[in-house]
Amino acid sequence: MADSFPRQEARTRRFTLGVPRAFRVSPDGGRVAYLRSKSGSDPVTCLWVLDVGTGEERLAADPGTLLPGAADGEDLPPQERARRERVRELAGGIVAFATDEQASLAVFALSGRVYAVPLAGGAAPREVATRTPALDPRPDPAGRRLAYVCDGALRVTGLAAGAGATGAEAAGAAGAEAAGAGAAGDRAVAGPDRDANVTFGLPEFVAAEEMGRLRGYWWAPDGSALLVARVDESPVARWHIADPANPERRPAEVAYPAAGTPNAEVSLLLARLDGTLAEVDTGRDAFPYLVTVRWQRGGDPLVAVQSRDQRRMRLLAVDPAAGTASVLREDAGQRWLEIVPGVPARTGDGRIVWTQDSADTRRLALVTPGGELEPVTPPGLQVREVLDVDGDTVLFTASAEPTQTALWAYGRDGLSRVSDGEGVHGGARAGGTTVVASRSLEADGVTVRVRRDGTPERSIASLAETPALPPPRPVLVSAGPRQVRTAVLFPSRHQPGSGRLPVLLLPYGGPHGQRVVRARGAYLSAQWFAEQGFAVVIADGRGTPGRGPAWERAVAGDLAGPVLEDQVDALADAAGRFADLDAGRVGIAGWSFGGYLAALAVLRRPDIFHAAVAGAPVTDWRLYDTHYTERYLGDPEVEGAAYDRSSLISLAERSVAHASARPLLLVHGLADDNVVVAHTLRLSAALLAAGYPHSVLPLPGITHMAAQEAVAENLLKLQLDFLRRALPG
């Protein structure tokens, strides 16, 4: 018997298994390395290589042969488990890899052990001798040495001799190399520190969770030095996450920087392989956030830093000889400055790639020698991310319409669109070879094409399963006076005029999250709910990305009012357009910010919303992290009114038990270290004190991802059962 959709979605990790990703193109354009599992139900990710010239695809590294039992789960170091939680990694096996400059060698970690594999030939991967557990291994640009983090220290060891040798042979080679000039024997180049709260070469919590910085060290192009993040978590408050289902276990202690409390202290060090170590003055008293570092051949390292209130950002150049930093430019704004992935970067001729917010457009820009900005994209084209710089060509994604993201290139010949057709596109580029990964409303999953002049177009197959579900056919509209992008889905069997349907809103609705896009895969769970007899409405209101700086910043000082108002407007518009929507039976369900929005809806507008499922909701923004929360609401000691205005706790405390109280189901993982379960417990206590009826579903051992197969499957079913009972008929 075929799986039900909830079981299939859970088993396939939301249909991400078997999808090619993490593309790395060699500088000569001849190879593309990427990650993909062997099937749509295989949770073990492998490393593959495509020969662009011949079209031959080769399995370069299979964790199943390197680490027997990988399919049954890996023995992950706690730091790696935390990193995967930060990036919402749903698979296992080789989930990240790094290459040398020529992409001729790749290294990766499995269960805290390091492996290296040649990408240009057919040699098998071999283990590299390192201390364990080894975290975030990266080769130097020449592929001679390996850097990695172990026990809080950044270490370097020999790699060239060990890449094709056994662990014992590699250890011997590294030891022999250490005796000569330019030695690269395994040694610490930064740390360890006597204080266990200090680490070298790893990102702190807010960098990984909120800034998109997943690494803490960067090689010099010649391999002679590294820039290293030193992180001191001593000032950060300690929270304790218990496992009530197993009371004999000690609670996990986490350093969690809640809004208004101290952050980790992060400094940037220059570590040379000759043993010298010096701090680079990045002005961290005024700019404590280390946003990103970029060290490319042909120029000094570039560093971006940000003030605590995120209203100022500096672009620095580091002199690697002197270990000093100079300010290339400083940007400032009345609200926060958004971090754009992929910048800064240098083109082949030394120009610096940056972005500029002007005319309500986030534009790609080049920094002039005088520090001024030269925009190179037009008003109205919202730059989303810089993906690669290939010589003088910049590959980036941008949106002229927020429901679509296209692939663009800017170079000496100007601006050109790379992707074809409507949809959501991404990719990679090097050596004149471009990888284009596309999703659309016309097809399931992802289509990957590899283009190179003079070579036939190649494809990289997605092995993802086809959903056991009628294909979603969302009707996309611009709703209400603010033209809120909205998707409406109906049961596949529904005929207009055949009967009125209860309505289910499925929003995320907050910053950095977008759900209304022209990609079929974005609507799979929504279509499943529609097949159960709902008309589903999804809306991207103010604060969501892709529509310009003013739209994003419209939630400043109030994370409740604008986002809820836009959901109400989208619902009213949809009900006016489609007569079969029953506005007298409206449910709302969401997770994370969507869970916050769902609970907010029934508490603040019970006249509109009749039932809600709130998964892992942020209920008191004082309990959420610094970098995210202070960006929108400011310092809670100064902007206390903004926190009260946006708080579900404050709203619940003003609630009273009366006929308008709506059914509310709160769901939360007890092991969640991002939105801790205290959010739900405090809201429940406030609702109980107010006499407001509600239900709480705790999930023992479950984190913010709620990715375990049985949990993911049954959560859909339990939500459906709750909504059916709450919205009778």
RODO-459138 format. One line per field, with one value per residue (C-alpha): residue in three letters; z negated, x negated, y; residue number from 1. Coordinates in steps of 0.25 Angstrom, whole numbers. Layout:
# RODO-459138
code c(ALA_...)
pz c(Z_...)
px c(X_...)
py c(Y_...)
pos c(NUM_...)
***
This chain:
# RODO-459138
code c(MET_ALA_ASP_SER_PHE_PRO_ARG_GLN_GLU_ALA_ARG_THR_ARG_ARG_PHE_THR_LEU_GLY_VAL_PRO_ARG_ALA_PHE_ARG_VAL_SER_PRO_ASP_GLY_GLY_ARG_VAL_ALA_TYR_LEU_ARG_SER_LYS_SER_GLY_SER_ASP_PRO_VAL_THR_CYS_LEU_TRP_VAL_LEU_ASP_VAL_GLY_THR_GLY_GLU_GLU_ARG_LEU_ALA_ALA_ASP_PRO_GLY_THR_LEU_LEU_PRO_GLY_ALA_ALA_ASP_GLY_GLU_ASP_LEU_PRO_PRO_GLN_GLU_ARG_ALA_ARG_ARG_GLU_ARG_VAL_ARG_GLU_LEU_ALA_GLY_GLY_ILE_VAL_ALA_PHE_ALA_THR_ASP_GLU_GLN_ALA_SER_LEU_ALA_VAL_PHE_ALA_LEU_SER_GLY_ARG_VAL_TYR_ALA_VAL_PRO_LEU_ALA_GLY_GLY_ALA_ALA_PRO_ARG_GLU_VAL_ALA_THR_ARG_THR_PRO_ALA_LEU_ASP_PRO_ARG_PRO_ASP_PRO_ALA_GLY_ARG_ARG_LEU_ALA_TYR_VAL_CYS_ASP_GLY_ALA_LEU_ARG_VAL_THR_GLY_LEU_ALA_ALA_GLY_ALA_GLY_ALA_THR_GLY_ALA_GLU_ALA_ALA_GLY_ALA_ALA_GLY_ALA_GLU_ALA_ALA_GLY_ALA_GLY_ALA_ALA_GLY_ASP_ARG_ALA_VAL_ALA_GLY_PRO_ASP_ARG_ASP_ALA_ASN_VAL_THR_PHE_GLY_LEU_PRO_GLU_PHE_VAL_ALA_ALA_GLU_GLU_MET_GLY_ARG_LEU_ARG_GLY_TYR_TRP_TRP_ALA_PRO_ASP_GLY_SER_ALA_LEU_LEU_VAL_ALA_ARG_VAL_ASP_GLU_SER_PRO_VAL_ALA_ARG_TRP_HIS_ILE_ALA_ASP_PRO_ALA_ASN_PRO_GLU_ARG_ARG_PRO_ALA_GLU_VAL_ALA_TYR_PRO_ALA_ALA_GLY_THR_PRO_ASN_ALA_GLU_VAL_SER_LEU_LEU_LEU_ALA_ARG_LEU_ASP_GLY_THR_LEU_ALA_GLU_VAL_ASP_THR_GLY_ARG_ASP_ALA_PHE_PRO_TYR_LEU_VAL_THR_VAL_ARG_TRP_GLN_ARG_GLY_GLY_ASP_PRO_LEU_VAL_ALA_VAL_GLN_SER_ARG_ASP_GLN_ARG_ARG_MET_ARG_LEU_LEU_ALA_VAL_ASP_PRO_ALA_ALA_GLY_THR_ALA_SER_VAL_LEU_ARG_GLU_ASP_ALA_GLY_GLN_ARG_TRP_LEU_GLU_ILE_VAL_PRO_GLY_VAL_PRO_ALA_ARG_THR_GLY_ASP_GLY_ARG_ILE_VAL_TRP_THR_GLN_ASP_SER_ALA_ASP_THR_ARG_ARG_LEU_ALA_LEU_VAL_THR_PRO_GLY_GLY_GLU_LEU_GLU_PRO_VAL_THR_PRO_PRO_GLY_LEU_GLN_VAL_ARG_GLU_VAL_LEU_ASP_VAL_ASP_GLY_ASP_THR_VAL_LEU_PHE_THR_ALA_SER_ALA_GLU_PRO_THR_GLN_THR_ALA_LEU_TRP_ALA_TYR_GLY_ARG_ASP_GLY_LEU_SER_ARG_VAL_SER_ASP_GLY_GLU_GLY_VAL_HIS_GLY_GLY_ALA_ARG_ALA_GLY_GLY_THR_THR_VAL_VAL_ALA_SER_ARG_SER_LEU_GLU_ALA_ASP_GLY_VAL_THR_VAL_ARG_VAL_ARG_ARG_ASP_GLY_THR_PRO_GLU_ARG_SER_ILE_ALA_SER_LEU_ALA_GLU_THR_PRO_ALA_LEU_PRO_PRO_PRO_ARG_PRO_VAL_LEU_VAL_SER_ALA_GLY_PRO_ARG_GLN_VAL_ARG_THR_ALA_VAL_LEU_PHE_PRO_SER_ARG_HIS_GLN_PRO_GLY_SER_GLY_ARG_LEU_PRO_VAL_LEU_LEU_LEU_PRO_TYR_GLY_GLY_PRO_HIS_GLY_GLN_ARG_VAL_VAL_ARG_ALA_ARG_GLY_ALA_TYR_LEU_SER_ALA_GLN_TRP_PHE_ALA_GLU_GLN_GLY_PHE_ALA_VAL_VAL_ILE_ALA_ASP_GLY_ARG_GLY_THR_PRO_GLY_ARG_GLY_PRO_ALA_TRP_GLU_ARG_ALA_VAL_ALA_GLY_ASP_LEU_ALA_GLY_PRO_VAL_LEU_GLU_ASP_GLN_VAL_ASP_ALA_LEU_ALA_ASP_ALA_ALA_GLY_ARG_PHE_ALA_ASP_LEU_ASP_ALA_GLY_ARG_VAL_GLY_ILE_ALA_GLY_TRP_SER_PHE_GLY_GLY_TYR_LEU_ALA_ALA_LEU_ALA_VAL_LEU_ARG_ARG_PRO_ASP_ILE_PHE_HIS_ALA_ALA_VAL_ALA_GLY_ALA_PRO_VAL_THR_ASP_TRP_ARG_LEU_TYR_ASP_THR_HIS_TYR_THR_GLU_ARG_TYR_LEU_GLY_ASP_PRO_GLU_VAL_GLU_GLY_ALA_ALA_TYR_ASP_ARG_SER_SER_LEU_ILE_SER_LEU_ALA_GLU_ARG_SER_VAL_ALA_HIS_ALA_SER_ALA_ARG_PRO_LEU_LEU_LEU_VAL_HIS_GLY_LEU_ALA_ASP_ASP_ASN_VAL_VAL_VAL_ALA_HIS_THR_LEU_ARG_LEU_SER_ALA_ALA_LEU_LEU_ALA_ALA_GLY_TYR_PRO_HIS_SER_VAL_LEU_PRO_LEU_PRO_GLY_ILE_THR_HIS_MET_ALA_ALA_GLN_GLU_ALA_VAL_ALA_GLU_ASN_LEU_LEU_LYS_LEU_GLN_LEU_ASP_PHE_LEU_ARG_ARG_ALA_LEU_PRO_GLY)
pz c(0_4_-8_-12_-9_-24_-25_-11_-15_-28_-22_-11_-20_-13_0_-1_0_13_17_22_14_9_23_25_39_41_46_60_61_64_51_42_28_21_10_12_6_14_14_9_-3_-6_-18_-16_-7_2_10_25_37_51_62_70_83_84_75_67_52_42_27_20_6_0_-16_-15_-11_-19_-32_-33_-40_-35_-31_-45_-51_-53_-66_-64_-73_-81_-73_-60_-65_-68_-55_-48_-56_-53_-38_-39_-33_-31_-25_-30_-24_-17_-19_-17_-9_-6_5_9_18_31_26_28_14_4_-11_-20_-34_-38_-52_-56_-47_-34_-20_-8_7_20_29_42_42_38_25_13_1_-11_-26_-30_-43_-52_-67_-69_-69_-57_-53_-41_-33_-22_-13_-10_4_9_3_-5_-19_-27_-37_-47_-61_-72_-87_-85_-77_-63_-58_-45_-40_-27_-16_-3_-8_-16_-5_2_-10_-22_-35_-41_-28_-28_-43_-39_-27_-36_-46_-36_-30_-43_-44_-32_-27_-25_-34_-35_-46_-54_-64_-70_-63_-72_-85_-93_-104_-119_-120_-114_-111_-100_-86_-73_-59_-62_-61_-73_-74_-68_-56_-52_-55_-51_-42_-33_-37_-39_-40_-49_-41_-27_-20_-14_2_0_-12_-21_-31_-35_-41_-53_-61_-76_-84_-99_-104_-118_-118_-113_-122_-124_-121_-125_-116_-123_-118_-127_-120_-126_-139_-142_-131_-134_-128_-116_-119_-107_-106_-101_-99_-101_-96_-105_-111_-108_-95_-94_-92_-78_-73_-60_-61_-50_-52_-44_-42_-48_-61_-63_-67_-68_-69_-58_-63_-57_-66_-73_-85_-75_-65_-73_-63_-53_-41_-31_-26_-11_-8_7_16_21_10_-5_-14_-15_-28_-31_-45_-51_-63_-74_-69_-55_-49_-45_-37_-34_-23_-27_-19_-27_-24_-26_-28_-39_-45_-45_-39_-31_-29_-14_-17_-27_-25_-34_-35_-43_-44_-43_-32_-26_-24_-10_-8_1_-1_-2_9_20_35_42_45_30_30_17_18_8_7_5_1_9_15_7_15_10_21_25_24_26_16_23_18_10_3_10_16_31_32_44_44_46_37_34_35_21_19_10_10_17_20_27_33_46_50_53_54_41_41_31_29_29_30_39_33_19_23_32_31_43_46_51_55_55_63_72_82_72_66_72_67_66_62_72_68_56_43_32_37_31_35_35_45_48_60_70_65_59_50_51_40_43_36_43_42_54_49_36_29_34_48_49_62_65_76_82_96_106_98_98_87_76_65_51_47_35_29_20_19_26_15_13_15_26_32_24_33_24_29_27_24_19_7_0_1_-1_10_0_8_5_10_9_11_12_12_25_26_23_33_31_25_20_6_-5_-10_-24_-23_-28_-28_-28_-30_-33_-32_-38_-35_-26_-23_-10_-6_6_17_31_27_26_15_6_5_3_-12_-9_3_-7_-16_-4_-1_-14_-11_-14_-5_-9_-9_-11_-11_-12_-19_-24_-29_-19_-9_6_7_3_-10_-13_-13_-22_-32_-33_-46_-53_-67_-65_-61_-64_-58_-44_-41_-47_-40_-26_-29_-32_-19_-11_-17_-14_0_3_-3_6_19_16_11_6_-5_-18_-27_-38_-40_-40_-46_-46_-48_-48_-53_-60_-55_-49_-62_-69_-58_-60_-75_-73_-63_-72_-84_-78_-67_-71_-63_-50_-55_-61_-64_-64_-65_-70_-68_-75_-77_-82_-92_-100_-91_-103_-103_-89_-84_-83_-68_-63_-74_-76_-61_-61_-75_-80_-94_-104_-115_-105_-97_-107_-101_-87_-95_-102_-89_-82_-94_-95_-110_-111_-102_-110_-123_-118_-113_-121_-120_-111_-99_-89_-94_-83_-83_-83_-82_-87_-82_-86_-86_-100_-94_-86_-88_-78_-83_-97_-103_-113_-103_-102_-117_-121_-111_-116_-130_-127_-119_-131_-140_-131_-130_-115_-111_-102_-100_-101_-93_-98_-89_-98_-92_-80_-75_-67_-54_-59_-48_-54_-45_-54_-60_-47_-41_-53_-55_-42_-46_-60_-55_-45_-56_-65_-53_-49_-64_-65_-52_-52_-39)
px c(0_-5_-9_1_-4_-8_-16_-23_-26_-32_-40_-46_-49_-39_-43_-58_-64_-70_-70_-84_-90_-102_-108_-123_-128_-143_-151_-153_-138_-141_-135_-123_-123_-110_-102_-91_-86_-84_-69_-57_-56_-71_-75_-90_-95_-107_-117_-116_-124_-119_-129_-123_-131_-126_-113_-118_-113_-122_-119_-132_-129_-118_-117_-111_-125_-133_-125_-117_-104_-103_-88_-85_-90_-104_-111_-111_-119_-110_-115_-112_-98_-96_-101_-91_-80_-84_-83_-71_-79_-69_-78_-91_-104_-112_-104_-115_-129_-140_-150_-163_-164_-164_-153_-162_-161_-149_-149_-137_-134_-127_-124_-136_-146_-151_-152_-158_-155_-161_-150_-158_-160_-154_-162_-155_-153_-163_-162_-172_-179_-173_-169_-155_-144_-148_-139_-138_-150_-155_-167_-176_-175_-187_-181_-194_-189_-176_-170_-159_-154_-155_-153_-151_-164_-167_-177_-185_-191_-197_-188_-195_-202_-190_-179_-181_-187_-182_-180_-193_-201_-195_-200_-214_-215_-210_-220_-231_-227_-227_-242_-245_-243_-229_-225_-210_-209_-196_-197_-188_-189_-179_-175_-172_-169_-169_-155_-145_-136_-146_-146_-154_-149_-134_-122_-114_-99_-94_-104_-99_-84_-82_-94_-96_-111_-113_-128_-139_-152_-157_-169_-179_-180_-194_-192_-201_-191_-177_-167_-160_-148_-151_-138_-136_-123_-126_-117_-105_-94_-92_-79_-76_-68_-63_-57_-45_-42_-56_-58_-71_-78_-85_-78_-86_-93_-93_-98_-86_-87_-73_-69_-75_-85_-100_-105_-117_-130_-135_-149_-156_-170_-181_-188_-200_-206_-220_-213_-209_-195_-190_-177_-171_-165_-151_-145_-137_-134_-125_-123_-122_-115_-125_-116_-125_-140_-144_-159_-161_-173_-177_-173_-173_-163_-149_-142_-127_-124_-111_-107_-98_-86_-89_-87_-102_-110_-125_-133_-147_-160_-170_-185_-190_-205_-202_-190_-182_-168_-164_-150_-146_-132_-121_-106_-96_-81_-69_-65_-73_-83_-80_-91_-91_-98_-110_-115_-125_-133_-144_-143_-155_-160_-159_-145_-138_-123_-113_-99_-91_-77_-72_-58_-52_-61_-72_-82_-95_-106_-121_-130_-138_-153_-147_-138_-125_-115_-112_-99_-99_-84_-72_-61_-51_-60_-62_-75_-74_-87_-101_-104_-118_-128_-134_-145_-138_-124_-115_-104_-93_-78_-68_-53_-45_-32_-33_-27_-38_-53_-62_-77_-84_-99_-106_-119_-127_-116_-105_-94_-87_-77_-82_-70_-58_-43_-35_-39_-49_-64_-77_-91_-106_-117_-132_-141_-129_-121_-107_-98_-84_-74_-60_-46_-33_-18_-18_-27_-30_-43_-56_-62_-77_-83_-98_-102_-115_-118_-123_-118_-104_-95_-96_-86_-87_-76_-67_-64_-53_-40_-28_-17_-6_4_11_2_4_10_10_17_8_14_10_19_25_20_5_6_2_-3_6_8_22_23_35_38_35_49_55_64_68_82_82_82_75_62_56_44_30_19_5_-5_-19_-17_-29_-43_-52_-41_-34_-23_-16_-25_-23_-29_-20_-28_-24_-10_-10_-5_5_11_12_20_28_31_37_48_42_39_25_20_6_1_-12_-10_-19_-32_-34_-46_-46_-38_-48_-54_-41_-33_-43_-44_-29_-29_-39_-34_-22_-23_-8_0_-4_-6_8_14_9_14_28_28_23_34_45_40_40_54_58_52_57_71_68_60_68_63_71_61_47_35_20_8_-7_-21_-31_-27_-15_-12_-13_-4_7_8_8_19_29_25_26_37_46_57_49_41_49_38_22_11_-2_-15_-27_-22_-30_-21_-30_-40_-49_-52_-57_-71_-78_-81_-67_-59_-66_-67_-52_-48_-61_-66_-56_-61_-58_-47_-39_-26_-29_-32_-19_-11_-17_-15_-5_-7_-3_9_13_12_23_31_44_52_64_72_62_51_46_40_25_15_0_-10_-25_-37_-43_-58_-56_-68_-64_-50_-51_-38_-37_-30_-18_-18_-18_-7_1_-1_5_16_20_19_29_38_36_38_26_19_4_-4_-18_-28_-39_-52_-48_-56_-51_-51_-42_-48_-47_-39_-28_-26_-26_-16_-6_-7_0_11_13_14_25_32_32_37_48_53_51_58_70_78)
py c(0_14_23_34_48_51_38_41_55_51_39_48_59_68_63_69_55_52_67_72_84_91_92_96_98_97_110_104_101_86_80_82_76_75_67_57_45_32_33_41_32_31_40_38_49_46_55_54_60_64_64_76_72_58_58_47_47_40_36_42_39_30_30_16_10_20_19_6_8_23_20_17_30_36_39_54_63_73_85_78_74_89_94_85_90_105_102_93_81_69_59_51_47_57_70_80_79_89_89_95_107_98_89_77_72_72_69_66_61_48_46_55_49_55_50_55_51_55_61_61_46_33_31_27_36_33_37_48_47_58_59_56_60_69_80_89_83_92_90_102_108_99_86_84_86_84_93_88_91_81_84_99_101_103_93_91_78_73_69_66_54_49_51_38_30_23_30_24_27_41_43_38_48_59_56_56_68_75_74_82_96_100_89_86_75_75_87_97_111_118_113_105_115_112_117_106_117_122_115_118_116_114_123_128_125_138_137_124_125_140_145_133_132_117_117_124_124_127_123_133_130_126_117_124_130_129_139_133_137_136_135_137_132_136_148_140_136_121_114_100_91_79_66_63_50_45_52_44_52_65_77_83_96_106_120_128_143_147_161_172_163_161_155_146_155_152_157_154_149_147_134_132_118_123_123_138_141_156_162_171_184_183_194_183_193_200_189_176_167_160_159_152_151_149_146_145_145_158_167_169_162_169_169_173_177_183_191_185_193_188_202_204_194_196_190_188_184_176_178_164_168_178_172_185_189_201_206_205_211_212_211_216_216_220_205_193_190_176_166_161_147_147_161_167_160_164_163_158_173_176_183_181_176_182_186_199_202_213_217_206_196_187_189_182_192_193_201_212_215_227_218_222_213_211_204_194_189_197_202_191_179_174_167_155_148_148_134_134_144_138_147_160_154_154_143_147_145_156_159_168_162_156_143_140_140_140_137_149_153_166_167_176_175_179_173_160_150_136_128_125_125_128_122_122_120_119_113_115_119_118_117_121_109_112_103_107_101_104_102_105_103_94_83_76_78_84_84_86_90_92_102_105_111_101_89_82_86_76_72_67_58_60_47_53_45_50_54_45_57_64_75_88_99_111_124_135_149_163_165_177_192_188_177_166_154_143_128_121_106_98_83_77_71_84_91_106_107_93_97_106_102_105_113_110_121_115_127_129_144_149_154_145_136_135_125_131_127_121_108_95_89_101_97_82_82_93_84_72_81_86_71_69_79_93_105_109_123_127_142_149_162_173_169_157_158_161_173_184_191_199_186_179_191_193_184_192_194_185_170_168_179_180_165_162_173_168_154_159_167_155_147_157_159_144_143_154_148_133_132_117_122_121_133_128_116_121_114_117_109_112_108_118_132_126_119_133_139_128_130_145_143_136_145_158_156_145_152_147_134_123_113_113_103_110_102_106_121_132_137_147_154_157_142_142_145_158_159_156_163_175_177_179_184_190_190_184_194_206_201_193_198_191_178_179_182_170_160_149_148_163_160_147_154_164_153_148_135_138_133_138_130_121_107_108_97_100_90_91_82_81_80_93_102_113_116_110_103_114_122_112_109_124_126_114_119_133_127_118_130_137_125_124_110_104_91_88_77_75_68_61_61_69_82_94_86_75_66_52_44_39_53_60_50_51_66_68_58_63_77_72_65_78_87_78_78_93_96_87_84)
pos c(1_2_3_4_5_6_7_8_9_10_11_12_13_14_15_16_17_18_19_20_21_22_23_24_25_26_27_28_29_30_31_32_33_34_35_36_37_38_39_40_41_42_43_44_45_46_47_48_49_50_51_52_53_54_55_56_57_58_59_60_61_62_63_64_65_66_67_68_69_70_71_72_73_74_75_76_77_78_79_80_81_82_83_84_85_86_87_88_89_90_91_92_93_94_95_96_97_98_99_100_101_102_103_104_105_106_107_108_109_110_111_112_113_114_115_116_117_118_119_120_121_122_123_124_125_126_127_128_129_130_131_132_133_134_135_136_137_138_139_140_141_142_143_144_145_146_147_148_149_150_151_152_153_154_155_156_157_158_159_160_161_162_163_164_165_166_167_168_169_170_171_172_173_174_175_176_177_178_179_180_181_182_183_184_185_186_187_188_189_190_191_192_193_194_195_196_197_198_199_200_201_202_203_204_205_206_207_208_209_210_211_212_213_214_215_216_217_218_219_220_221_222_223_224_225_226_227_228_229_230_231_232_233_234_235_236_237_238_239_240_241_242_243_244_245_246_247_248_249_250_251_252_253_254_255_256_257_258_259_260_261_262_263_264_265_266_267_268_269_270_271_272_273_274_275_276_277_278_279_280_281_282_283_284_285_286_287_288_289_290_291_292_293_294_295_296_297_298_299_300_301_302_303_304_305_306_307_308_309_310_311_312_313_314_315_316_317_318_319_320_321_322_323_324_325_326_327_328_329_330_331_332_333_334_335_336_337_338_339_340_341_342_343_344_345_346_347_348_349_350_351_352_353_354_355_356_357_358_359_360_361_362_363_364_365_366_367_368_369_370_371_372_373_374_375_376_377_378_379_380_381_382_383_384_385_386_387_388_389_390_391_392_393_394_395_396_397_398_399_400_401_402_403_404_405_406_407_408_409_410_411_412_413_414_415_416_417_418_419_420_421_422_423_424_425_426_427_428_429_430_431_432_433_434_435_436_437_438_439_440_441_442_443_444_445_446_447_448_449_450_451_452_453_454_455_456_457_458_459_460_461_462_463_464_465_466_467_468_469_470_471_472_473_474_475_476_477_478_479_480_481_482_483_484_485_486_487_488_489_490_491_492_493_494_495_496_497_498_499_500_501_502_503_504_505_506_507_508_509_510_511_512_513_514_515_516_517_518_519_520_521_522_523_524_525_526_527_528_529_530_531_532_533_534_535_536_537_538_539_540_541_542_543_544_545_546_547_548_549_550_551_552_553_554_555_556_557_558_559_560_561_562_563_564_565_566_567_568_569_570_571_572_573_574_575_576_577_578_579_580_581_582_583_584_585_586_587_588_589_590_591_592_593_594_595_596_597_598_599_600_601_602_603_604_605_606_607_608_609_610_611_612_613_614_615_616_617_618_619_620_621_622_623_624_625_626_627_628_629_630_631_632_633_634_635_636_637_638_639_640_641_642_643_644_645_646_647_648_649_650_651_652_653_654_655_656_657_658_659_660_661_662_663_664_665_666_667_668_669_670_671_672_673_674_675_676_677_678_679_680_681_682_683_684_685_686_687_688_689_690_691_692_693_694_695_696_697_698_699_700_701_702_703_704_705_706_707_708_709_710_711_712_713_714_715_716_717_718_719_720_721_722_723_724_725_726_727_728_729)
***
